[in-house]
Amino acid sequence: MKNILLSFGMAIALTGMALATPLPVEVVFEGTYGTAVLDHPGGVAVTPYEVSINNVIQVVTCYDIQDAVEPGNNWQAYEYTLDDAIAGGMFSTGFGDATLGYKSVGWLSAQTYVGTDAEVGLQYAIWDVFGSPDVGSLTTGQLTEYNHYESILATAVGNNFTGFDFSHTTYLEPTTGAVGADGTKQPFVFAITSGGGDQTSAPEPGTMVMIGSGLLCLLSSVGFKRFSRKRS
């Protein structure tokens, strides 16, 4: 009887592990959200972007400057919670402290901004978490904003992100491909509620579309081309 109960318990545990594994979603890159803002003349467009996740449009924030993506590109990705991302995300190894990194990305992506300089500065602060973007081409205003977001991030890290609810933050990462590998699509972060993630400039109206467990958001899309920039 004991062996039967033990086997039953192991089956339940294995089932729980299987259920906890994120299922792939279909992602299509739509373009920038609103008017495209470039980091410098002839440069790349900074976030927020729009992607379609299982046919539902979502505003997202990019947190890797390493790879390229263009409108119409499609791929499979996992929707990670913070714990999922730390345990098995693309940046879990080789990029320092994954816990601190993912928390920093989630926290920064929830910050608002006013004006294009702040938009660029915030994006570069986000990219800086898992990479080293070249800030030499930024304008004085953009660099000032970048330093501002780096400063308030340092304060948040020192306070262990007190008061920030990471339960709403979702990390969208490709199911295949290593960081920087040819053809790897960018990872994104967003929130399914207003509690975290989903970088946007100072509250803008949107139409919510509830599907199943709560994936949402229908907002206008604008096409564009994003060029890759490699880390040195």
N, CA, C and O of each residue as an XYZ file, in Angstrom:
928
protein
N       0.836     -1.197      0.000
C       0.000      0.000      0.000
C       0.879      1.258      0.000
O       0.595      2.245     -0.680
N       1.954      1.181      0.789
C       2.857      2.312      0.883
C       3.479      2.604     -0.482
O       3.620      3.755     -0.893
N       3.856      1.486     -1.189
C       4.469      1.675     -2.498
C       3.500      2.297     -3.495
O       3.888      3.118     -4.326
N       2.210      1.889     -3.399
C       1.194      2.448     -4.280
C       1.031      3.943     -4.029
O       0.956      4.735     -4.969
N       0.976      4.323     -2.742
C       0.827      5.734     -2.386
C       2.041      6.527     -2.847
O       1.917      7.653     -3.328
N       3.231      5.917     -2.691
C       4.444      6.602     -3.108
C       4.446      6.826     -4.613
O       4.787      7.907     -5.094
N       4.059      5.781     -5.353
C       3.996      5.914     -6.806
C       2.982      6.964     -7.222
O       3.219      7.743     -8.145
N       1.832      6.977     -6.522
C       0.788      7.956     -6.824
C       1.287      9.371     -6.559
O       1.041     10.298     -7.331
N       2.013      9.507     -5.418
C       2.550     10.817     -5.081
C       3.568     11.283     -6.087
O       3.593     12.463     -6.435
N       4.424     10.373     -6.572
C       5.413     10.732     -7.576
C       4.739     11.126     -8.886
O       5.188     12.037     -9.581
N       3.647     10.418     -9.214
C       2.919     10.741    -10.444
C       2.336     12.135    -10.369
O       2.386     12.891    -11.339
N       1.782     12.474     -9.217
C       1.217     13.821     -9.024
C       2.312     14.874     -9.139
O       2.130     15.911     -9.777
N       3.463     14.588     -8.506
C       4.575     15.540     -8.557
C       5.043     15.750     -9.978
O       5.282     16.884    -10.394
N       5.179     14.641    -10.748
C       5.629     14.757    -12.127
C       4.613     15.489    -12.975
O       4.968     16.269    -13.858
N       3.322     15.227    -12.695
C       2.269     15.931    -13.415
C       2.335     17.425    -13.134
O       2.172     18.250    -14.033
N       2.580     17.761    -11.857
C       2.700     19.165    -11.478
C       3.852     19.831    -12.183
O       3.754     20.984    -12.602
N       4.967     19.091    -12.318
C       6.119     19.647    -13.020
C       5.795     19.882    -14.483
O       6.199     20.882    -15.077
N       5.041     18.919    -15.062
C       4.686     19.067    -16.470
C       3.772     20.254    -16.678
O       3.921     21.007    -17.640
N       2.817     20.420    -15.761
C       1.884     21.526    -15.879
C       2.579     22.863    -15.695
O       2.141     23.881    -16.231
N       3.678     22.854    -14.924
C       4.373     24.107    -14.634
C       5.241     24.555    -15.804
O       5.650     25.715    -15.861
N       5.530     23.639    -16.745
C       6.350     23.994    -17.895
C       5.581     24.911    -18.834
O       4.501     24.541    -19.296
N       6.108     26.101    -19.129
C       5.388     27.020    -20.028
C       5.174     26.406    -21.401
O       6.056     25.716    -21.912
N       4.037     26.643    -21.994
C       3.746     26.176    -23.344
C       4.143     27.248    -24.350
O       3.961     28.436    -24.083
N       4.682     26.853    -25.500
C       5.070     27.845    -26.506
C       3.867     28.619    -27.028
O       2.770     28.072    -27.139
N       4.073     29.876    -27.342
C       3.052     30.704    -27.986
C       3.597     31.155    -29.335
O       4.810     31.195    -29.542
N       2.696     31.492    -30.248
C       3.097     31.982    -31.560
C       3.224     33.505    -31.511
O       2.287     34.197    -31.113
N       4.366     34.014    -31.909
C       4.635     35.447    -31.846
C       4.860     35.995    -33.251
O       5.583     35.401    -34.051
N       4.241     37.121    -33.539
C       4.481     37.831    -34.790
C       4.848     39.264    -34.428
O       4.131     39.919    -33.672
N       5.962     39.751    -34.967
C       6.377     41.124    -34.688
C       5.608     42.080    -35.582
O       5.622     41.938    -36.804
N       4.935     43.057    -34.979
C       4.093     43.989    -35.725
C       4.804     45.302    -36.047
O       4.581     45.871    -37.116
N       5.651     45.791    -35.149
C       6.344     47.060    -35.381
C       6.340     47.913    -34.125
O       6.101     47.410    -33.027
N       6.603     49.200    -34.284
C       6.625     50.094    -33.127
C       5.212     50.430    -32.678
O       4.263     50.361    -33.460
N       5.089     50.790    -31.425
C       3.830     51.256    -30.870
C       3.829     52.774    -30.961
O       4.583     53.437    -30.248
N       2.995     53.331    -31.827
C       2.994     54.771    -32.021
C       4.101     55.192    -32.982
O       4.574     54.395    -33.792
N       4.498     56.435    -32.879
C       5.529     56.982    -33.762
C       6.901     56.435    -33.391
O       7.295     56.471    -32.225
N       7.625     55.929    -34.380
C       8.948     55.367    -34.121
C       9.912     56.445    -33.641
O       9.988     57.520    -34.236
N      10.642     56.167    -32.576
C      11.659     57.071    -32.043
C      13.018     56.405    -32.223
O      13.230     55.292    -31.742
N      13.951     57.085    -32.920
C      15.267     56.528    -33.157
C      16.240     56.955    -32.063
O      16.145     58.055    -31.518
N      17.185     56.051    -31.753
C      18.152     56.377    -30.700
C      19.145     57.434    -31.158
O      19.713     58.144    -30.329
N      19.365     57.550    -32.464
C      20.186     58.627    -33.024
C      19.930     58.634    -34.528
O      19.386     57.664    -35.056
N      20.302     59.684    -35.221
C      20.056     59.735    -36.668
C      20.619     58.503    -37.374
O      21.803     58.189    -37.253
N      19.758     57.818    -38.105
C      20.189     56.615    -38.795
C      20.302     55.404    -37.896
O      20.809     54.360    -38.306
N      19.827     55.543    -36.663
C      19.957     54.455    -35.691
C      18.778     53.496    -35.696
O      18.113     53.324    -36.717
N      18.524     52.878    -34.561
C      17.460     51.896    -34.432
C      16.281     52.500    -33.672
O      16.447     53.434    -32.887
N      15.107     51.962    -33.911
C      13.909     52.416    -33.206
C      13.864     51.778    -31.820
O      14.067     50.573    -31.670
N      13.597     52.603    -30.814
C      13.505     52.083    -29.451
C      12.067     51.666    -29.153
O      11.144     52.021    -29.887
N      11.887     50.914    -28.078
C      10.562     50.438    -27.708
C       9.730     51.574    -27.117
O      10.278     52.634    -26.816
N       8.426     51.381    -26.945
C       7.723     50.095    -27.002
C       7.418     49.624    -28.421
O       7.301     50.414    -29.358
N       7.294     48.304    -28.538
C       6.917     47.665    -29.789
C       5.564     46.976    -29.606
O       5.011     46.934    -28.507
N       5.052     46.443    -30.704
C       3.851     45.623    -30.639
C       4.133     44.263    -31.248
O       4.743     44.160    -32.312
N       3.687     43.228    -30.570
C       3.748     41.884    -31.118
C       2.362     41.258    -31.003
O       1.540     41.669    -30.184
N       2.127     40.265    -31.835
C       0.914     39.467    -31.736
C       1.275     38.161    -31.040
O       2.152     37.429    -31.498
N       0.596     37.870    -29.932
C       0.830     36.645    -29.181
C      -0.421     35.780    -29.308
O      -1.467     36.092    -28.739
N      -0.298     34.705    -30.052
C      -1.477     33.869    -30.343
C      -2.627     34.728    -30.853
O      -3.771     34.586    -30.422
N      -2.295     35.625    -31.782
C      -3.274     36.482    -32.472
C      -3.830     37.613    -31.613
O      -4.816     38.242    -31.997
N      -3.231     37.881    -30.479
C      -3.637     39.000    -29.623
C      -2.503     40.021    -29.589
O      -1.371     39.680    -29.248
N      -2.804     41.278    -29.943
C      -1.779     42.327    -29.966
C      -1.416     42.741    -28.545
O      -2.293     42.958    -27.710
N      -0.113     42.850    -28.277
C       0.381     43.232    -26.957
C       1.509     44.239    -27.103
O       2.390     44.068    -27.945
N       1.487     45.280    -26.295
C       2.596     46.242    -26.242
C       3.697     45.645    -25.372
O       3.439     45.179    -24.262
N       4.927     45.662    -25.884
C       6.033     45.018    -25.182
C       7.265     45.918    -25.175
O       7.351     46.891    -25.924
N       8.201     45.572    -24.321
C       9.483     46.259    -24.226
C      10.598     45.282    -24.550
O      10.630     44.177    -24.008
N      11.507     45.671    -25.419
C      12.651     44.821    -25.758
C      13.728     44.951    -24.681
O      13.981     46.053    -24.194
N      14.369     43.835    -24.301
C      15.463     43.967    -23.350
C      16.765     43.317    -23.829
O      17.618     42.951    -23.020
N      16.909     43.177    -25.158
C      18.179     42.725    -25.709
C      18.466     43.498    -26.995
O      17.659     43.479    -27.924
N      19.593     44.163    -27.050
C      19.967     44.937    -28.236
C      20.717     44.074    -29.244
O      21.099     44.549    -30.314
N      20.925     42.814    -28.901
C      21.805     41.955    -29.678
C      21.246     41.542    -31.040
O      22.009     41.430    -32.000
N      19.954     41.317    -31.148
C      19.401     40.661    -32.319
C      18.454     41.555    -33.109
O      18.026     42.608    -32.634
N      18.134     41.113    -34.328
C      17.307     41.904    -35.228
C      15.927     41.286    -35.389
O      15.757     40.073    -35.271
N      14.949     42.135    -35.658
C      13.597     41.658    -35.932
C      12.916     42.669    -36.839
O      13.148     43.872    -36.714
N      12.076     42.190    -37.752
C      11.380     43.050    -38.688
C       9.895     42.714    -38.684
O       9.519     41.599    -38.323
N       9.043     43.656    -39.079
C       7.600     43.397    -39.130
C       7.287     42.159    -39.964
O       7.820     41.967    -41.057
N       6.412     41.331    -39.420
C       6.021     40.113    -40.102
C       6.811     38.896    -39.683
O       6.397     37.770    -39.958
N       7.967     39.099    -39.008
C       8.715     37.944    -38.500
C       7.862     37.179    -37.501
O       7.160     37.783    -36.690
N       7.919     35.863    -37.553
C       7.165     35.060    -36.595
C       8.047     33.963    -36.016
O       8.956     33.470    -36.685
N       7.778     33.588    -34.784
C       8.554     32.566    -34.100
C       7.764     32.065    -32.899
O       6.719     32.619    -32.559
N       8.263     31.029    -32.266
C       7.658     30.514    -31.042
C       8.443     31.024    -29.840
O       9.665     31.161    -29.891
N       7.721     31.300    -28.762
C       8.369     31.803    -27.551
C       7.650     31.261    -26.323
O       6.510     30.800    -26.389
N       8.357     31.334    -25.205
C       7.750     30.991    -23.923
C       7.357     32.270    -23.205
O       8.071     33.270    -23.278
N       6.239     32.244    -22.520
C       5.843     33.338    -21.630
C       6.259     32.951    -20.215
O       5.623     32.116    -19.571
N       7.322     33.565    -19.749
C       7.870     33.231    -18.446
C       7.352     34.172    -17.355
O       7.204     35.374    -17.577
N       7.084     33.615    -16.189
C       6.951     34.432    -14.997
C       8.365     34.799    -14.557
O       9.338     34.345    -15.159
N       8.487     35.608    -13.523
C       9.814     35.950    -13.017
C      10.571     34.692    -12.621
O      11.737     34.535    -12.983
N       9.924     33.788    -11.879
C      10.587     32.564    -11.436
C      10.975     31.685    -12.621
O      12.062     31.107    -12.637
N      10.082     31.582    -13.621
C      10.400     30.803    -14.835
C      11.633     31.364    -15.524
O      12.536     30.624    -15.914
N      11.655     32.686    -15.666
C      12.758     33.334    -16.373
C      14.081     33.105    -15.651
O      15.103     32.831    -16.280
N      14.049     33.218    -14.333
C      15.268     33.014    -13.548
C      15.752     31.576    -13.689
O      16.953     31.326    -13.789
N      14.811     30.629    -13.695
C      15.160     29.206    -13.728
C      15.598     28.737    -15.111
O      16.528     27.938    -15.227
N      14.944     29.222    -16.154
C      15.222     28.658    -17.466
C      15.273     29.641    -18.599
O      15.267     29.235    -19.761
N      15.323     30.924    -18.303
C      15.305     31.931    -19.359
C      16.609     32.010    -20.130
O      17.622     31.420    -19.755
N      16.549     32.753    -21.210
C      17.683     32.893    -22.113
C      18.920     33.454    -21.414
O      20.046     33.121    -21.784
N      18.720     34.294    -20.415
C      19.836     34.974    -19.767
C      20.195     34.376    -18.408
O      20.859     35.026    -17.601
N      19.763     33.151    -18.154
C      19.983     32.575    -16.835
C      21.455     32.304    -16.545
O      21.869     32.325    -15.386
N      22.249     32.049    -17.582
C      23.661     31.764    -17.368
C      24.518     32.680    -18.233
O      24.116     33.080    -19.326
N      25.672     32.996    -17.740
C      26.614     33.779    -18.522
C      26.371     35.275    -18.483
O      27.098     36.033    -19.125
N      25.358     35.717    -17.739
C      25.061     37.145    -17.679
C      24.963     37.628    -16.229
O      24.154     38.497    -15.905
N      25.801     37.048    -15.366
C      25.797     37.482    -13.985
C      24.612     36.957    -13.211
O      24.192     35.818    -13.415
N      24.068     37.768    -12.327
C      22.977     37.382    -11.443
C      21.650     37.449    -12.198
O      21.131     38.537    -12.450
N      21.097     36.276    -12.563
C      19.855     36.244    -13.337
C      18.694     36.839    -12.548
O      17.850     37.531    -13.117
N      18.643     36.578    -11.243
C      17.547     37.109    -10.422
C      17.548     38.629    -10.449
O      16.517     39.255    -10.695
N      18.703     39.214    -10.198
C      18.815     40.670    -10.212
C      18.551     41.216    -11.604
O      17.920     42.262    -11.755
N      19.031     40.515    -12.619
C      18.848     40.972    -13.983
C      17.391     41.021    -14.392
O      16.925     42.036    -14.911
N      16.667     39.939    -14.165
C      15.265     39.899    -14.558
C      14.409     40.875    -13.740
O      13.470     41.475    -14.264
N      14.736     41.026    -12.471
C      14.009     42.009    -11.665
C      14.276     43.418    -12.185
O      13.361     44.238    -12.261
N      15.514     43.696    -12.539
C      15.860     45.023    -13.050
C      15.123     45.319    -14.349
O      14.602     46.418    -14.537
N      15.082     44.327    -15.250
C      14.373     44.493    -16.517
C      12.892     44.761    -16.278
O      12.320     45.677    -16.869
N      12.267     43.959    -15.408
C      10.853     44.137    -15.117
C      10.554     45.485    -14.494
O       9.579     46.143    -14.858
N      11.394     45.895    -13.553
C      11.180     47.170    -12.859
C      11.362     48.342    -13.814
O      10.532     49.251    -13.842
N      12.425     48.330    -14.587
C      12.677     49.425    -15.527
C      11.572     49.532    -16.569
O      11.177     50.637    -16.940
N      11.071     48.396    -17.044
C      10.056     48.431    -18.093
C       8.743     49.014    -17.608
O       7.888     49.371    -18.418
N       8.569     49.115    -16.292
C       7.350     49.703    -15.733
C       7.478     51.206    -15.515
O       6.499     51.860    -15.156
N       8.670     51.763    -15.728
C       8.865     53.197    -15.516
C       8.286     53.989    -16.693
O       8.355     53.546    -17.839
N       7.733     55.128    -16.412
C       7.183     55.983    -17.468
C       8.221     57.028    -17.875
O       9.234     57.211    -17.201
N       7.954     57.695    -18.966
C       8.871     58.713    -19.454
C       8.072     59.809    -20.138
O       6.927     59.600    -20.539
N       8.677     60.959    -20.264
C       8.064     62.088    -20.959
C       9.082     62.632    -21.950
O      10.129     63.137    -21.547
N       8.791     62.536    -23.224
C       9.679     63.055    -24.250
C      10.589     61.982    -24.835
O      10.818     60.941    -24.219
N      11.097     62.247    -26.018
C      11.900     61.253    -26.719
C      13.266     61.016    -26.067
O      13.778     59.897    -26.108
N      13.854     62.038    -25.474
C      15.136     61.840    -24.802
C      14.997     60.813    -23.678
O      15.840     59.928    -23.526
N      13.933     60.939    -22.900
C      13.709     60.004    -21.798
C      13.378     58.613    -22.328
O      13.774     57.607    -21.739
N      12.648     58.560    -23.448
C      12.311     57.265    -24.045
C      13.576     56.516    -24.455
O      13.715     55.321    -24.197
N      14.490     57.233    -25.093
C      15.755     56.621    -25.502
C      16.597     56.267    -24.280
O      17.174     55.181    -24.220
N      16.673     57.171    -23.311
C      17.470     56.919    -22.116
C      16.990     55.709    -21.350
O      17.798     54.915    -20.867
N      15.672     55.560    -21.232
C      15.120     54.413    -20.531
C      15.409     53.124    -21.286
O      15.771     52.114    -20.683
N      15.249     53.157    -22.612
C      15.531     51.955    -23.396
C      16.983     51.509    -23.222
O      17.259     50.317    -23.082
N      17.901     52.464    -23.233
C      19.308     52.108    -23.086
C      19.609     51.566    -21.690
O      20.459     50.689    -21.537
N      18.928     52.075    -20.685
C      19.098     51.538    -19.331
C      18.607     50.095    -19.273
O      19.204     49.261    -18.592
N      17.520     49.801    -19.987
C      17.000     48.433    -20.040
C      17.975     47.534    -20.782
O      18.290     46.439    -20.316
N      18.456     47.994    -21.941
C      19.425     47.201    -22.700
C      20.699     46.962    -21.907
O      21.353     45.934    -22.082
N      21.054     47.889    -21.045
C      22.300     47.806    -20.297
C      22.277     46.705    -19.234
O      23.328     46.303    -18.736
N      21.080     46.214    -18.884
C      20.988     45.187    -17.851
C      21.690     43.909    -18.298
O      22.464     43.335    -17.533
N      21.432     43.457    -19.520
C      22.007     42.218    -20.017
C      23.017     42.438    -21.133
O      23.345     41.499    -21.858
N      23.506     43.637    -21.280
C      24.473     43.914    -22.334
C      25.186     45.214    -22.060
O      25.085     45.780    -20.971
N      25.903     45.675    -23.051
C      26.643     46.926    -22.914
C      26.435     47.775    -24.157
O      27.314     47.832    -25.016
N      25.290     48.435    -24.269
C      25.040     49.256    -25.448
C      26.001     50.436    -25.511
O      26.414     50.967    -24.480
N      26.350     50.840    -26.714
C      27.251     51.967    -26.922
C      26.474     53.267    -26.737
O      25.634     53.617    -27.566
N      26.757     53.979    -25.652
C      26.048     55.226    -25.373
C      26.766     56.426    -25.976
O      26.328     57.564    -25.804
N      27.873     56.179    -26.686
C      28.657     57.275    -27.246
C      27.924     58.078    -28.300
O      28.256     59.238    -28.544
N      26.912     57.462    -28.936
C      26.178     58.154    -29.997
C      24.948     58.894    -29.473
O      24.256     59.565    -30.239
N      24.675     58.777    -28.180
C      23.510     59.446    -27.612
C      23.750     60.954    -27.499
O      24.877     61.411    -27.312
N      22.668     61.700    -27.617
C      22.769     63.142    -27.424
C      22.958     63.444    -25.941
O      22.813     62.562    -25.095
N      23.280     64.685    -25.638
C      23.463     65.070    -24.233
C      22.191     64.815    -23.431
O      22.249     64.309    -22.310
N      21.039     65.168    -24.010
C      19.771     64.959    -23.319
C      19.473     63.493    -23.092
O      19.019     63.109    -22.014
N      19.727     62.662    -24.105
C      19.492     61.223    -23.983
C      20.407     60.605    -22.937
O      19.981     59.763    -22.147
N      21.658     61.025    -22.936
C      22.619     60.495    -21.972
C      22.249     60.904    -20.551
O      22.411     60.124    -19.613
N      21.754     62.127    -20.396
C      21.309     62.584    -19.076
C      20.162     61.699    -18.570
O      20.144     61.302    -17.404
N      19.218     61.399    -19.447
C      18.085     60.553    -19.059
C      18.542     59.122    -18.766
O      18.059     58.490    -17.826
N      19.463     58.625    -19.565
C      20.022     57.287    -19.333
C      20.640     57.208    -17.938
O      20.387     56.261    -17.193
N      21.439     58.196    -17.595
C      22.068     58.216    -16.274
C      21.033     58.330    -15.167
O      21.209     57.775    -14.083
N      19.944     59.059    -15.445
C      18.870     59.183    -14.460
C      18.254     57.814    -14.161
O      18.076     57.451    -12.999
N      17.931     57.059    -15.214
C      17.310     55.753    -15.003
C      18.285     54.759    -14.373
O      17.882     53.898    -13.591
N      19.556     54.880    -14.714
C      20.551     54.027    -14.063
C      20.626     54.332    -12.570
O      20.790     53.433    -11.746
N      20.502     55.608    -12.239
C      20.573     56.025    -10.844
C      19.385     55.523    -10.035
O      19.557     54.996     -8.936
N      18.169     55.688    -10.580
C      16.996     55.246     -9.817
C      16.917     53.721     -9.779
O      16.353     53.153     -8.843
N      17.482     53.052    -10.797
C      17.549     51.587    -10.738
C      18.456     51.151     -9.595
O      18.133     50.218     -8.860
N      19.590     51.829     -9.447
C      20.516     51.492     -8.360
C      19.831     51.632     -7.005
O      20.041     50.812     -6.111
N      19.013     52.671     -6.852
C      18.272     52.861     -5.609
C      17.273     51.732     -5.402
O      17.143     51.209     -4.295
N      16.564     51.352     -6.471
C      15.585     50.270     -6.386
C      16.251     48.948     -6.032
O      15.725     48.176     -5.231
N      17.417     48.688     -6.633
C      18.156     47.474     -6.314
C      18.551     47.468     -4.846
O      18.444     46.446     -4.168
N      19.012     48.626     -4.359
C      19.396     48.741     -2.954
C      18.242     48.488     -2.012
O      18.437     48.008     -0.895
N      17.015     48.816     -2.466
C      15.811     48.584     -1.653
C      15.152     47.251     -1.960
O      14.056     46.964     -1.478
N      15.834     46.426     -2.775
C      15.304     45.131     -3.203
C      13.926     45.274     -3.850
O      13.050     44.430     -3.662
N      13.745     46.352     -4.613
C      12.515     46.604     -5.377
C      11.267     46.582     -4.487
O      10.208     46.093     -4.881
N      11.422     47.121     -3.289
C      10.323     47.155     -2.326
C       9.080     47.803     -2.935
O       9.154     48.884     -3.519
N       7.941     47.129     -2.791
C       6.660     47.671     -3.246
C       6.313     47.358     -4.684
O       5.201     47.653     -5.122
N       7.242     46.763     -5.443
C       6.959     46.433     -6.844
C       6.418     45.017     -6.933
O       6.996     44.090     -6.365
N       5.308     44.848     -7.647
C       4.652     43.548     -7.773
C       5.083     42.876     -9.075
O       4.625     43.252    -10.154
N       5.961     41.886     -8.971
C       6.461     41.191    -10.153
C       5.503     40.112    -10.650
O       5.749     39.504    -11.691
N       4.422     39.867     -9.926
C       3.521     38.785    -10.320
C       2.808     39.078    -11.632
O       2.295     38.161    -12.274
N       2.769     40.338    -12.038
C       2.089     40.712    -13.277
C       3.039     40.777    -14.471
O       2.594     40.920    -15.610
N       4.323     40.673    -14.221
C       5.311     40.863    -15.275
C       5.572     39.560    -16.015
O       5.810     38.522    -15.397
N       5.527     39.620    -17.345
C       5.733     38.445    -18.184
C       6.927     38.675    -19.114
O       7.050     39.730    -19.735
N       7.798     37.676    -19.198
C       8.979     37.730    -20.053
C       8.737     36.802    -21.242
O       8.407     35.629    -21.067
N       8.902     37.331    -22.437
C       8.630     36.580    -23.658
C       9.959     36.277    -24.343
O      10.599     37.175    -24.890
N      10.376     35.003    -24.311
C      11.680     34.639    -24.856
C      11.555     33.486    -25.844
O      10.763     32.569    -25.626
N      12.335     33.522    -26.939
C      12.278     32.476    -27.959
C      12.536     31.093    -27.376
O      13.283     30.955    -26.407
N      11.928     30.081    -27.956
C      12.110     28.709    -27.472
C      13.439     28.122    -27.922
O      13.922     27.159    -27.327
N      14.033     28.688    -28.961
C      15.302     28.166    -29.473
C      16.273     29.309    -29.742
O      15.872     30.462    -29.904
N      17.546     28.969    -29.786
C      18.556     29.963    -30.129
C      19.224     30.548    -28.903
O      18.577     30.804    -27.887
N      20.523     30.755    -29.007
C      21.288     31.354    -27.918
C      21.389     32.853    -28.131
O      21.202     33.352    -29.240
N      21.683     33.553    -27.068
C      21.832     34.999    -27.155
C      22.916     35.351    -28.165
O      24.039     34.852    -28.093
N      22.563     36.216    -29.104
C      23.534     36.652    -30.087
C      23.689     35.734    -31.277
O      24.389     36.077    -32.230
N      23.042     34.556    -31.246
C      23.146     33.636    -32.374
C      22.369     34.186    -33.563
O      21.351     34.856    -33.392
N      22.853     33.899    -34.766
C      22.169     34.364    -35.964
C      20.739     33.833    -35.983
O      20.508     32.644    -35.766
N      19.792     34.715    -36.240
C      18.406     34.301    -36.346
C      17.637     34.291    -35.049
O      16.425     34.075    -35.058
N      18.307     34.520    -33.930
C      17.597     34.559    -32.652
C      16.750     35.823    -32.570
O      17.231     36.918    -32.861
N      15.511     35.673    -32.179
C      14.628     36.828    -32.052
C      14.760     37.432    -30.659
O      15.175     36.769    -29.708
N      14.395     38.705    -30.567
C      14.568     39.412    -29.306
C      13.587     38.953    -28.226
O      12.466     38.541    -28.522
N      14.026     39.032    -26.983
C      13.127     38.787    -25.865
C      12.403     40.085    -25.503
O      12.930     41.178    -25.704
N      11.205     39.950    -24.973
C      10.405     41.114    -24.604
C       9.841     40.934    -23.204
O       9.792     39.821    -22.681
N       9.421     42.028    -22.609
C       8.776     42.004    -21.306
C       7.501     42.828    -21.396
O       7.458     43.847    -22.085
N       6.457     42.378    -20.692
C       5.200     43.118    -20.665
C       4.426     42.725    -19.418
O       4.845     41.836    -18.678
N       3.300     43.382    -19.184
C       2.454     43.071    -18.033
C       1.041     42.765    -18.500
O       0.530     43.412    -19.413
N       0.412     41.781    -17.875
C      -0.968     41.463    -18.215
C      -1.944     42.315    -17.410
O      -3.146     42.300    -17.674
N      -1.431     43.058    -16.428
C      -2.222     44.060    -15.717
C      -1.313     45.268    -15.514
O      -0.170     45.273    -15.972
N      -1.810     46.273    -14.841
C      -1.030     47.500    -14.654
C       0.011     47.386    -13.552
O       0.657     48.380    -13.220
N       0.192     46.203    -12.977
C       1.082     46.060    -11.829
C       2.560     46.062    -12.140
O       3.370     46.231    -11.229
N       2.949     45.879    -13.406
C       4.373     45.844    -13.722
C       4.591     45.689    -15.202
O       3.647     45.437    -15.951
N       5.847     45.838    -15.641
C       6.184     45.669    -17.045
C       5.513     46.664    -17.966
O       5.027     47.703    -17.519
N       5.484     46.347    -19.265
C       4.742     47.097    -20.277
C       5.099     48.576    -20.330
O       4.300     49.427    -19.941
N       6.294     48.878    -20.810
C       6.772     50.262    -20.886
C       5.926     51.083    -21.860
O       5.829     50.733    -23.036
N       5.331     52.140    -21.399
C       4.635     53.093    -22.259
C       4.899     54.486    -21.745
O       5.277     54.665    -20.587
N       4.703     55.480    -22.600
C       4.923     56.849    -22.142
C       3.657     57.356    -21.498
O       2.609     57.431    -22.139
N       3.752     57.695    -20.266
C       2.700     58.338    -19.485
C       1.284     57.970    -19.870
O       0.975     58.191    -21.041
N       0.420     57.468    -19.105
C      -0.772     56.699    -19.444
C      -1.464     57.068    -20.757
O      -1.839     58.219    -20.982
N      -1.619     56.080    -21.596
C      -2.313     56.261    -22.856
C      -3.513     55.317    -22.915
O      -3.444     54.203    -22.396
N      -4.629     55.753    -23.549
C      -5.814     54.900    -23.579
C      -5.619     53.682    -24.457
O      -4.909     53.751    -25.460
N      -6.236     52.573    -24.100
C      -6.178     51.358    -24.901
C      -7.444     50.555    -24.713
O      -8.173     50.779    -23.746
N      -7.724     49.634    -25.599
C      -8.887     48.777    -25.484
C      -8.442     47.407    -25.025
O      -7.630     46.770    -25.696
N      -8.953     46.934    -23.893
C      -8.576     45.649    -23.344
C      -9.388     44.535    -23.987
O     -10.599     44.664    -24.167
N      -8.724     43.454    -24.330
C      -9.392     42.278    -24.861
C      -9.029     41.102    -23.971
O      -7.866     40.701    -23.936
N      -9.991     40.540    -23.253
C      -9.727     39.455    -22.329
C      -9.856     38.119    -23.060
O     -10.876     37.850    -23.694
N      -8.838     37.301    -22.970
C      -8.868     35.984    -23.593
C      -8.377     34.958    -22.578
O      -7.262     35.064    -22.069
N      -9.217     33.960    -22.286
C      -8.845     32.880    -21.381
C      -8.407     33.401    -20.039
O      -9.196     33.993    -19.303
N      -7.110     33.175    -19.709
C      -6.607     33.510    -18.391
C      -6.255     34.970    -18.233
O      -5.851     35.383    -17.146
N      -6.395     35.771    -19.282
C      -6.167     37.197    -19.087
C      -5.215     37.862    -20.040
O      -4.912     39.037    -19.830
N      -4.711     37.206    -21.083
C      -3.902     37.927    -22.058
C      -4.752     38.990    -22.713
O      -5.933     38.763    -22.978
N      -4.174     40.148    -22.978
C      -4.999     41.265    -23.369
C      -4.288     42.238    -24.280
O      -3.155     42.016    -24.708
N      -4.971     43.305    -24.559
C      -4.449     44.529    -25.148
C      -4.579     44.599    -26.655
O      -3.991     43.791    -27.373
N      -5.337     45.551    -27.129
C      -5.443     45.805    -28.550
C      -5.142     47.273    -28.767
O      -5.913     48.140    -28.355
N      -4.018     47.553    -29.416
C      -3.595     48.933    -29.642
C      -3.114     49.054    -31.081
O      -2.729     48.057    -31.691
N      -3.133     50.258    -31.626
C      -2.756     50.451    -33.015
C      -1.307     50.072    -33.260
O      -0.480     50.154    -32.352
N      -0.989     49.654    -34.496
C       0.375     49.242    -34.817
C       0.910     50.035    -36.005
O       0.162     50.471    -36.880
N       2.242     50.206    -36.005
C       2.924     50.899    -37.091
C       4.130     50.059    -37.483
O       4.894     49.633    -36.618
N       4.309     49.816    -38.775
C       5.402     48.971    -39.220
C       6.719     49.726    -39.234
O       6.736     50.952    -39.344
N       7.835     48.988    -39.122
C       9.163     49.587    -39.215
C      10.190     48.482    -39.328
O       9.867     47.304    -39.173
N      11.417     48.858    -39.595
C      12.501     47.883    -39.667
C      13.510     48.181    -38.592
O      13.974     49.313    -38.456
N      13.856     47.145    -37.811
C      14.856     47.313    -36.760
C      16.114     46.589    -37.179
O      16.082     45.412    -37.537
N      17.224     47.308    -37.131
C      18.481     46.722    -37.557
C      19.242     46.202    -36.345
O      19.130     46.740    -35.244
N      20.009     45.158    -36.567
C      20.776     44.567    -35.459
C      21.932     45.461    -35.093
O      22.472     46.198    -35.919
N      22.296     45.374    -33.830
C      23.504     46.048    -33.357
C      24.215     45.077    -32.457
O      23.635     44.610    -31.476
N      25.437     44.761    -32.755
C      26.173     43.752    -32.021
C      26.946     44.358    -30.870
O      27.506     45.449    -30.978
N      26.966     43.625    -29.758
C      27.792     44.067    -28.639
C      29.252     43.816    -28.964
O      29.593     42.868    -29.672
N      30.089     44.658    -28.450
C      31.525     44.422    -28.630
C      32.010     43.491    -27.546
O      33.193     43.155    -27.505
